[in-house]
Amino acid sequence: MRKGKKAHARLVFALLATLAGCAARQSTSESLALPKPGSCRPGMPCWPSVEEWQSLGHKLTGKLLQPRSPLKPCAEDFASAACNGVLQTLKNPYALQEDPGATQSLGFLGAWDAAASEYAVAAETPEDIALGVRFAREHGLKLVVKGTGHDYLGRSNAPQSFLIWTHRMRRISVQDAFVPAGCPASATPSPAITVEAGTRWLEAYQAAGQRGRYVPGGGCMSVGAAGGFLQGGGFGPWSNAYGISAAGLLEAQVVTADGVLRVANACQNPDLFWALKGGGGGTFGVVTRVTLLTHPAPASMGFVVGEVRARDDASYLELLRRFFAFYRASLMGPTWGEHVVVRPRNALGLTLSFVGLTAEQAQQQLKPWMDALAKEPDRFTTTLQIVAAPGDKVWDRKYAEEHLAAAIQPDTRPGAMPDTLWWWKSNQGEVATYWYTYQSRWLPKALFEPDSQERLSKLLFDASRHWSLEVYFSKGQASASADALRRGRETSINPVVQDSAALVIVAANGDGSNEVPGHHPDASEGAQAKARVTAAMDIIRAATPGSGSYVNETDYFEPDWQRSFWGANYPRLLEIKRRYDPDGLFRCHHCVGSEEPAR
């Protein structure tokens, strides 16, 4: 009997092994039958049939669209009325965002040109996004994700691609006491705001302001609040006071590469949550909504705008030395931020932000520096304007039109959202432009110490002989508040940010599009500008060994980008990428895991 039982057992185990082998072979066969992610293009056998596209469209709450480039009328006839209308629309960032075929930038010299996707899911629900992700995975489609299209590296568009377009998802709710899902009931609640994937910062600011709150976000009103800006770290005019945007993330809802809708916070999927706080957008999944920490709206927020001109090179070098010494001694800290522009023509441009001060108080803090310059009118000429507004009113369009009219551009299109949308005029040059180059570098706080100020001034002066440099104090966290620093250390952004006092940005752009015959960007002009920008940045790089670049505002050709963007955090980010997207469905230029082939 024992032999019979053993024989029967062997037969059962053999049968189970055979079935398991069949199942494994079937699974492998099914896996092999699927094209590699991003490998399928129109005209290939793997490309979905018309019926399959239609079937997808029927399942959506939103719509399945076939985008086209907004510049198509210009490519057909540049002198046409249709083309003229397009050129007017291109300068309105909100109008651009309403077109699934449009992007904020038109291209980057030697790197990419704006291109419309073959099809787009105009998502209205998380389920729409999940359907789109699964469809892309099943058919091996090149998948791109776009909310507002604010991107310098072409990550939110690609030719012959399939687009998940989140623009229509803009619902917002403000909570007084938010507890992340899955956290214990004893967890301390936080005041928060929840925004869907297509929400712009202006809309988030307005919603929070109506409740007397402020949510730390970007300086450009039309940038998306939940997309690549946030996921890449995210800096704004008052980051020194409130921290980078990623540091305020309390929870994210995200569709991962398997088409599953997940919640990520400190209590569930904490590894994914950490990766989303600085690891870059379009990499770990499609974020459908985020919940962000809010703060009491400050009594006032304001700016100092102007320029100081120096008579000659020697005076300019002295001006730089005096300014950075004054900044280090009197302004460096949570109250002040934004940037200065070190220009080749011996002029220092100022766009400084402040929080919690009246215009009069801000002027008093600047008075010692300004008075010293006024004593030497033969060397220095100063023009400055100081404005301040209540922290809960500045975002309101009616208030802005009454008190900040010279600085803002209202959206006056017929049919546009009434009395709500506007943008800063200072951001106009970034709309529908063609980038020749865009480079950035963190400046360590050590360069701002008293014993290094001569070196810092000479460094910036020498670099400015080649091109203008923008020095952003709000995009370094070394002088941020203690709370901002604490939360910032819990993000996945490059740790050098915590020890950096500023970010230097050097960029050049021009007009034209490679899509429009006779109106291509001037390649010769672009090459010359790029050479000068690179010469300026080479001086900065040489003086900042071991530093890095900001992933959202950087060079398409950034060397050693993994270390430059994420430093010591990159190995952990790559591990998380492999866990949630093992086949490499979400791929974008110089994003985590993009150096590995699709599986």
FIVEX-698889 format. One record per residue (C-alpha): z, x, y. Coordinates in steps of 0.2 Angstrom, whole numbers, padded with zeros to 4 digits, always signed. Layout:
BEGIN
ZXY/...
END
This chain:
BEGIN
+0000+0000+0000/+0004+0014+0011/-0013+0022+0009/-0021+0005+0012/-0011+0003+0028/-0015+0020+0034/-0034+0017+0030/-0033+0001+0040/-0024+0010+0054/-0037+0023+0055/-0051+0010+0055/-0042+0001+0069/-0040+0017+0080/-0058+0022+0076/-0064+0004+0082/-0053+0005+0098/-0060+0023+0101/-0078+0017+0099/-0075+0002+0110/-0066+0014+0123/-0081+0026+0122/-0093+0011+0124/-0083+0006+0139/-0083+0023+0146/-0102+0025+0143/-0105+0009+0151/-0094+0013+0166/-0103+0030+0168/-0120+0022+0166/-0116+0009+0179/-0110+0023+0190/-0125+0033+0188/-0136+0018+0191/-0129+0017+0209/-0138+0028+0222/-0127+0042+0230/-0119+0036+0246/-0131+0038+0261/-0146+0042+0250/-0156+0026+0250/-0169+0024+0264/-0182+0010+0268/-0197+0011+0256/-0187+0018+0241/-0184+0008+0226/-0165+0007+0229/-0168-0001+0246/-0162-0019+0246/-0175-0033+0244/-0177-0046+0258/-0168-0058+0246/-0153-0047+0244/-0152-0045+0263/-0153-0064+0265/-0140-0066+0252/-0128-0054+0261/-0131-0064+0277/-0127-0080+0270/-0110-0074+0264/-0105-0068+0282/-0095-0077+0295/-0104-0067+0307/-0122-0063+0307/-0134-0051+0299/-0145-0043+0312/-0160-0032+0313/-0156-0021+0329/-0170-0013+0339/-0168+0000+0353/-0166-0007+0370/-0178+0006+0376/-0192-0001+0366/-0200-0010+0381/-0200+0006+0390/-0208+0015+0376/-0222+0002+0376/-0225+0001+0395/-0213+0011+0406/-0221+0002+0422/-0217-0015+0415/-0205-0028+0422/-0196-0028+0405/-0193-0009+0406/-0186-0011+0423/-0174-0024+0417/-0169-0012+0403/-0166+0002+0415/-0154-0008+0425/-0145-0015+0410/-0143+0003+0403/-0131+0008+0418/-0119-0006+0413/-0107-0001+0399/-0102-0018+0395/-0121-0024+0393/-0124-0009+0382/-0110-0014+0371/-0117-0032+0368/-0133-0024+0361/-0131-0018+0342/-0146-0006+0345/-0138+0003+0360/-0126+0017+0362/-0117+0024+0377/-0126+0041+0376/-0145+0043+0373/-0144+0059+0363/-0138+0077+0363/-0150+0092+0365/-0155+0100+0348/-0143+0088+0339/-0147+0069+0339/-0156+0055+0347/-0150+0037+0349/-0157+0027+0335/-0155+0008+0330/-0150+0004+0312/-0161-0006+0301/-0149-0019+0298/-0132-0023+0306/-0117-0034+0301/-0111-0042+0317/-0093-0044+0310/-0082-0057+0315/-0069-0056+0302/-0061-0042+0291/-0070-0051+0276/-0087-0048+0285/-0083-0029+0286/-0077-0029+0267/-0094-0037+0262/-0104-0025+0272/-0094-0010+0265/-0097-0016+0247/-0115-0019+0250/-0118-0002+0257/-0109+0006+0242/-0119-0004+0229/-0135+0001+0237/-0132+0019+0243/-0135+0015+0261/-0132+0026+0275/-0117+0018+0283/-0112+0019+0302/-0098+0010+0311/-0099+0005+0330/-0087-0004+0341/-0092+0001+0359/-0103+0016+0355/-0094+0028+0366/-0098+0044+0357/-0105+0061+0361/-0109+0067+0343/-0120+0053+0337/-0107+0047+0325/-0109+0028+0328/-0128+0028+0326/-0141+0035+0314/-0159+0031+0310/-0163+0021+0294/-0145+0016+0293/-0134+0001+0290/-0122-0003+0304/-0105-0012+0303/-0104-0018+0321/-0086-0024+0327/-0090-0028+0345/-0087-0047+0342/-0069-0044+0335/-0059-0044+0351/-0044-0056+0348/-0028-0050+0355/-0009-0055+0353/+0006-0048+0362/+0023-0047+0352/+0040-0045+0359/+0047-0039+0342/+0035-0032+0329/+0040-0026+0312/+0026-0018+0302/+0022-0027+0286/+0032-0021+0270/+0046-0013+0280/+0064-0019+0277/+0071-0033+0287/+0083-0021+0294/+0069-0011+0303/+0071-0010+0322/+0057-0021+0329/+0046-0015+0343/+0037-0023+0358/+0019-0022+0353/+0001-0027+0356/-0012-0031+0342/-0030-0029+0345/-0045-0031+0335/-0058-0018+0332/-0070-0023+0346/-0057-0024+0360/-0060-0013+0375/-0045-0004+0384/-0047-0015+0400/-0044-0030+0389/-0029-0023+0381/-0022-0017+0398/-0025-0035+0405/-0017-0044+0391/-0002-0032+0391/+0000-0032+0410/+0001-0051+0410/+0017-0049+0400/+0024-0035+0411/+0019-0022+0398/+0009-0006+0397/+0000+0001+0382/-0005+0019+0383/-0024+0020+0381/-0040+0028+0389/-0045+0031+0406/-0062+0024+0404/-0061+0005+0404/-0075+0001+0392/-0069+0013+0378/-0064+0004+0362/-0045+0003+0359/-0045+0003+0340/-0060+0014+0335/-0064+0032+0336/-0054+0035+0353/-0038+0030+0345/-0041+0037+0328/-0046+0054+0335/-0030+0055+0345/-0034+0047+0362/-0028+0053+0379/-0027+0044+0395/-0021+0047+0413/-0003+0044+0409/-0002+0052+0392/+0011+0064+0398/+0023+0050+0402/+0019+0039+0387/+0011+0050+0374/-0006+0050+0366/-0013+0033+0360/-0012+0038+0341/+0006+0041+0343/+0009+0023+0348/+0000+0016+0332/+0013+0005+0322/+0001-0002+0310/-0018-0003+0305/-0028-0015+0295/-0042-0005+0287/-0056-0008+0274/-0058+0007+0263/-0073+0013+0253/-0069+0002+0238/-0071-0013+0250/-0053-0017+0249/-0043-0023+0264/-0027-0012+0266/-0013-0012+0278/-0007+0005+0283/+0010+0009+0292/+0025+0019+0289/+0031+0008+0274/+0014+0006+0265/+0000+0017+0263/+0009+0030+0274/-0003+0044+0270/-0018+0034+0276/-0008+0028+0291/-0005+0047+0296/-0023+0051+0293/-0028+0037+0305/-0017+0044+0319/-0028+0058+0324/-0039+0062+0309/-0055+0055+0317/-0064+0038+0317/-0077+0033+0304/-0070+0044+0291/-0056+0035+0281/-0062+0017+0282/-0067+0003+0294/-0052-0001+0305/-0052-0020+0308/-0036-0021+0319/-0022-0011+0325/-0005-0014+0332/+0001-0002+0346/+0018+0001+0354/+0020-0006+0372/+0031+0000+0386/+0038-0009+0402/+0025-0009+0415/+0030+0004+0428/+0033-0001+0446/+0018+0009+0451/+0003+0019+0445/-0008+0029+0456/-0021+0043+0460/-0023+0057+0472/-0042+0060+0474/-0050+0073+0485/-0056+0091+0487/-0050+0107+0494/-0064+0119+0500/-0061+0138+0502/-0071+0149+0514/-0076+0163+0502/-0073+0170+0485/-0057+0178+0489/-0050+0163+0497/-0055+0152+0482/-0046+0164+0470/-0031+0162+0481/-0032+0143+0482/-0033+0143+0463/-0017+0154+0462/-0008+0143+0474/-0013+0127+0466/-0008+0131+0448/+0008+0139+0454/+0013+0123+0463/+0007+0113+0449/+0018+0123+0437/+0033+0122+0448/+0032+0105+0455/+0020+0093+0446/+0020+0099+0427/+0029+0085+0418/+0029+0067+0413/+0026+0060+0430/+0009+0068+0434/-0007+0070+0425/-0026+0068+0425/-0037+0083+0431/-0044+0095+0443/-0062+0102+0444/-0065+0120+0447/-0082+0121+0455/-0094+0136+0457/-0096+0132+0476/-0078+0137+0479/-0071+0119+0479/-0057+0112+0470/-0059+0094+0466/-0043+0083+0462/-0041+0067+0453/-0022+0068+0449/-0013+0053+0442/+0005+0049+0444/+0017+0035+0438/+0033+0028+0444/+0030+0034+0462/+0024+0025+0478/+0009+0032+0487/+0022+0039+0500/+0033+0047+0487/+0017+0055+0479/+0012+0062+0496/+0030+0069+0499/+0029+0078+0482/+0012+0086+0487/+0017+0090+0505/+0023+0108+0503/+0006+0113+0495/-0004+0103+0508/+0006+0109+0523/+0003+0127+0517/-0015+0125+0517/-0016+0116+0534/-0008+0132+0541/-0024+0141+0537/-0039+0130+0543/-0050+0145+0544/-0049+0147+0525/-0046+0130+0518/-0052+0112+0522/-0043+0098+0513/-0048+0079+0511/-0036+0069+0501/-0033+0050+0498/-0018+0043+0489/-0018+0026+0482/-0005+0017+0471/-0004-0001+0463/+0009-0011+0453/+0009-0006+0435/+0006-0024+0429/-0008-0028+0442/-0019-0013+0443/-0030-0019+0428/-0033-0037+0436/-0050-0038+0443/-0046-0048+0458/-0032-0036+0463/-0043-0021+0460/-0057-0028+0470/-0045-0031+0485/-0036-0015+0484/-0047-0002+0475/-0064-0008+0479/-0071+0009+0483/-0066+0015+0466/-0072+0001+0455/-0088-0007+0449/-0086-0025+0444/-0098-0032+0431/-0108-0045+0441/-0121-0050+0427/-0124-0069+0426/-0115-0075+0412/-0103-0061+0410/-0085-0064+0407/-0079-0071+0424/-0067-0061+0435/-0062-0049+0421/-0074-0035+0418/-0075-0019+0428/-0076+0000+0427/-0072+0015+0437/-0086+0022+0447/-0081+0039+0442/-0087+0035+0424/-0104+0029+0429/-0112+0046+0426/-0107+0045+0407/-0117+0029+0405/-0134+0030+0396/-0135+0049+0399/-0143+0063+0388/-0131+0077+0385/-0137+0095+0386/-0120+0101+0379/-0102+0096+0379/-0088+0108+0375/-0069+0109+0376/-0054+0120+0373/-0035+0118+0374/-0026+0129+0386/-0009+0135+0380/+0006+0132+0391/+0009+0151+0391/-0005+0153+0403/+0004+0142+0415/+0020+0152+0415/+0024+0162+0431/+0019+0179+0424/+0002+0173+0418/-0003+0163+0434/-0014+0177+0441/-0023+0178+0424/-0025+0160+0423/-0033+0159+0441/-0044+0174+0438/-0049+0166+0421/-0054+0149+0429/-0063+0158+0444/-0073+0169+0433/-0078+0154+0422/-0083+0144+0437/-0096+0156+0442/-0106+0149+0428/-0102+0131+0428/-0089+0118+0434/-0074+0116+0423/-0063+0101+0422/-0045+0105+0418/-0036+0089+0411/-0017+0090+0412/-0016+0073+0403/-0025+0080+0388/-0011+0093+0384/+0006+0088+0378/+0017+0103+0382/+0024+0094+0398/+0025+0077+0390/+0041+0067+0389/+0053+0070+0375/+0049+0053+0367/+0030+0057+0368/+0032+0074+0360/+0042+0067+0346/+0030+0053+0342/+0015+0065+0344/+0022+0077+0331/+0020+0062+0319/+0001+0062+0321/-0013+0071+0312/-0021+0078+0328/-0021+0097+0329/-0003+0103+0332/-0009+0115+0346/-0009+0100+0357/+0010+0100+0357/+0009+0118+0365/-0005+0115+0376/-0004+0112+0395/-0022+0106+0398/-0039+0104+0390/-0054+0112+0398/-0070+0102+0397/-0087+0110+0402/-0102+0099+0400/-0120+0096+0406/-0131+0081+0405/-0148+0074+0412/-0159+0060+0411/-0173+0054+0399/-0174+0049+0381/-0185+0056+0367/-0190+0038+0363/-0200+0036+0379/-0216+0045+0381/-0218+0055+0397/-0199+0053+0401/-0191+0065+0388/-0176+0075+0393/-0181+0091+0402/-0178+0103+0387/-0180+0119+0398/-0167+0112+0411/-0156+0108+0396/-0157+0125+0388/-0153+0134+0405/-0138+0122+0408/-0132+0125+0390/-0133+0144+0392/-0123+0143+0408/-0110+0131+0401/-0108+0142+0385/-0106+0157+0396/-0091+0148+0405/-0084+0142+0389/-0085+0160+0381/-0073+0166+0394/-0061+0152+0390/-0063+0155+0371/-0060+0174+0373/-0043+0170+0382/-0037+0157+0370/-0038+0164+0352/-0031+0152+0339/-0033+0137+0351/-0045+0122+0347/-0056+0108+0353/-0053+0089+0355/-0062+0080+0341/-0068+0066+0353/-0074+0077+0367/-0082+0092+0359/-0097+0102+0355/-0109+0096+0342/-0111+0114+0336/-0092+0118+0337/-0089+0133+0326/-0075+0133+0313/-0073+0114+0317/-0060+0110+0303/-0048+0122+0311/-0053+0119+0328/-0051+0100+0327/-0036+0099+0315/-0028+0116+0313/-0015+0116+0299/-0017+0098+0296/-0035+0099+0289/-0030+0102+0270/-0019+0087+0270/-0032+0076+0279/-0045+0082+0266/-0034+0077+0252/-0032+0060+0259/-0050+0058+0262/-0054+0062+0244/-0041+0049+0238/-0047+0035+0248/-0066+0039+0249/-0069+0050+0233/-0088+0047+0234/-0090+0051+0252/-0096+0034+0258/-0090+0036+0276/-0099+0052+0282/-0101+0057+0300/-0105+0074+0309/-0090+0086+0308/-0079+0073+0301/-0065+0076+0288/-0074+0079+0271/-0092+0080+0279/-0094+0098+0272/-0093+0091+0254/-0109+0083+0246/-0109+0065+0242/-0105+0061+0224/
END
